[in-house]
Amino acid sequence: MKIEIIKENLKNGLSIVERIVGRNTSLPILNNVYINTEDSYLILISTDLETAIKLWILTKIIKKGKVAVPAKLLSNFTSSLPNEKITIEEKNQNLSIECKNITTQIQGCNPDDFPIIPEIKSEEYLEVDVIKFCQGLNQVIDVPAPSQSRPEISGIYFSFSKNNIKMAATDSFRLAEKNIRLEKTIKKEYSFILPQKPAREIMNILEGRQGLLKIGMSQNQALFELTFKEVDRPEIQITSRLIEGEYPNYTEIIPTKFKTQVVIKRDEFLNQIKTASFFSGKVNEVKVLVNPEKKEVQISAKSSDVGHHQSNVAANIQGEVIEVSFNYKYLMDGLQNIKGSEIMFDISKEEGPCLLRPVGDASYLYVVMPIKSI
Amino acid sequence: MENNELWRAVLAQMQLHISKANFATWFQNTDITLKDNERVVISVPNAFSKEWLSNKYYKLLLKTMHNMDHTIKDLEFTISPQSFKVSRLENSLESEKNDIEQLKFDEFKINKDTSLNPKYTFENFVVGSFNELAYAAGLAVSENPGHAYNPLFIYGGVGLGKTHLIQAVGNKIADDSRKKKVKYMASEKLVSAIVTAIRSNTMEAFKASLAHIDVLIIDDIQFIAGKNKSQEEFFHVFNSLYEKNKQIILSSDRPPNAIPELEERLRSRLGGGMTIDVSLPDYETRLAILKTKLQEKNLKLPEDILEYIASNVKKNVRELEGALNSLLIYYKTNNNIPNLETAKRLLKGFIFSPFDVANYKKIIEMVSKFYNLEEKNLFDTTRRKEIVKPRQVAMFLLRKELKYSFPAIARKFGGKDHTTVIYAYKKILQESEENSKLTEELNIIKQRIYSG
């Protein structure tokens, strides 16, 4: 293999594929990036046997070939090179790099030992705007918690039907759901559970990019693919293992009857909860007292070691007087995920689930369970 | 050669040909799932292993296997993801961490396949004289489902542990290695499932979904009363399961023959196995229950407070727990253990509940309601049999439950002679000892009076 490539292009590519390269001691080949050529493209591949990233870079290919070299080393080394054209050549499984007046040789491994990335044969590919997808995913990504006993809720649930994607996540204390419109209507309904870690990687890798994201799936894997803007050819492919199991029927959790409904300014509410959190004590408890007569929401917290705090926020309220306690972290997470200046904060009952939604945007909702009131 | 023996032999050979790291990575959690004539299907944990084995080791594997068994000519790989094994210990650790303060979505605690709540087990079921028969029957059923007592019918008042017991039976069977399929349903769920099935014309599918169940548990079956279509469908489900020797467990607040508006054929079937009642716990058992609950919550309260709760909260176990919780919350907020005085103050609500006290009006109301009479009929001066008996029952209850004097009762009933009341009291008392139907009637009326 012999190629000529611009330093920036190689650096950017490597910085993406090295994300999932960990320190794998049981199978050292996984610490490598697999470099291959195809037409006039250089292909970079990395995997941790759960997720795989495949990346194409437009390059001048002089001689075809393949090589596997340590990913972190190559990435760090490339970053340190001057911003010039680089010539890369494979010699007996090793990689020699020439750039301006630098010559380097990096020891590689046998590329045939590198795992084969499973192909995904999807019945249908779904298309979604990548910016919307990343924003939506960002609103649910932090909700799941690793759970040994219930692996299915440790991931993000994707459900596709007609022209809609539903993304849902829960850790059994709170639940977030986001709806995104698909670019074109699909024929069948699909759903899968994506583990949280690859979901995060996908979000980070695709953030700031533009175009259409193609999503495909087979029995145990999902594929996320972004194509080049200029040519119809994949630029990035991320495949991931899926979590087996059936996602709980979470729609049952979303309350529909409410004792009290509040419309409140998001920033103010969020700030006051943050302030109260300093006094929340060990259990992170912040009390929210909704008073329809005074048209205000009182936020208070007290801790025997620190002191106590109370503040009022004006709000539009319908329903009864009610007091609910929350773990402020869960409440703040929800508020931070909501985009919009005003939110609807609906309380079903004492010790019952509460619903947070942005005013005028039906695509997002966040359900949170309170703390047992004392 | 057995499949797993064959695979072990293959693995032993493969080890010699490939590096340890490769072996550990690619052959972990692999197995032979199927072997027919010339073809062997090997299950692998993920798509990477599948690609690798079928691309890199196919020839080597086939050669090795062919040497052992000449009939093998083809290999196939399927992905069967590792199911995460949940150990009970882990489960309990997780729940302990969360403590009791942060509330969870209730829907998540329940096992999806069986609808059972794992918190109900035999281990935390307190046995006393009032429920030991039911407990023993439950245990017998869980050890030998379908054969010991079928159907097992457990009845008793509110909050006495019926649900706990039948769910414990279910949980024990579901945990068993024999892999029996258990399904728990509240009767309301059953009725609504039947209604949906009728509406959407999917009755067959509904029945088919219940056909493969080994143990069917229906809670509060009395709510099926008066719902004829549901009764009919349930009757068929019951029959088909019963014929196949599948265990059926039911609970109700009264025995089958006291459930009104129940079709005769269903009534006789419900009572056809073992019918056992759970009654009110005695003092010692109440104390034992309190101690078990405290242990679950990992807290301690002084003995005198526990004794106070046990001797004052008598009617049901759920209230015992409620009383305990209110003390625990006090303990949490104030960070000191309540003394007896505080406990008395905190528990006022539990001990003197306004709904809990029987009174004259309530007794008259419940008795007349039970016998389908108007309240004023009870006071008619008549010797019609259908009125005389309810009147005697009312007199008996006024005497027994409210400790009214005989002359006072006589005055209430339109100036009868007090000896009439004494006669009525003695008659009912004697008859209730001889006639179990009357005892049952009295129990139900009493229960309604006290449950408000």
Interface residues (C-beta under 8 A of the other chain):
Chain A: S26 L27 P28 T47 L49 E50 D113 P115 I116 I117 P118 S147 Q148 S149 R150 P151 I153 T170 S172 F173 L175 S218 Q219 N220 Q221 R241 E244 E246 P248 N249 Y250 E252 I253 V283 E285 S304 N327 E351 P353 V367 M369 P370 I371 K372 I374
Chain B: A21 N22 A24 T25 N46 A47 F48 K50 E51 W52 N55 K56 I79 P81 S83 F84 V86 E90 N91 E94 I100 E101 Q102 L103 K104 F105 E107 F108 K112 I329 K332 T333 N335
